[in-house]
């Protein structure tokens, strides 16, 4: 039971990080349109790589712990797909396709964490 509570907490934190990523992507697109000078900082590859690294670390703990706890691998597979899409987005040009692909990946990752949270109940 205690592991279920911890896993739900990790999943909630991961969903929160996914939400922050979504806000970052949308803010970058809006600020790029309004203030191109701000886009240089927010569009920095370092921010994207750091965010993906954090998502992978939290995802590995939360989704991996879910597999151990409830033995259901689908949430981890869905979350891993989302991380893969997010990672693939880093290879795209900064013309809007990167942000769209990242948002799709974040949504898939958040779905994996939501499924993991549901399976823990």
C-alpha positions, 0 to 999 in steps of 0.5 A: 500500500505504501508503494502505491502511495509513493508511485502515485506521488511520482506519477503526479510529479511526472504529470506536473513536469509534463505540464511544465514542459507543455507550458514551456513549449507554448510560451516559447512559441508565443514569445518567439512570435512576440519577442524574438530576443526572448526566444533565444533563451527559451529555445535553447537546446540546453533547456530542451535537453535538460527537460528531457533528461529530467523527464527520463529520470522521473519517468524511469522511477515512476513508471518502473516502480509501477511495473514492480508494484502492479506488474502492468507494463502498458503504462511504462510502454506508453510513457516510453513512447512519449519519451521517445517522441520527445527525444525525436523532437530534439532532432527536428528544426525549430520551425514549429514542428519541434514544438508540436512534436514535443507537445504530442510526446508530452501528452503521450507521456502524461497518459502513461503516467495517468495509466500508471496511477490508475493501475496503482489503485 
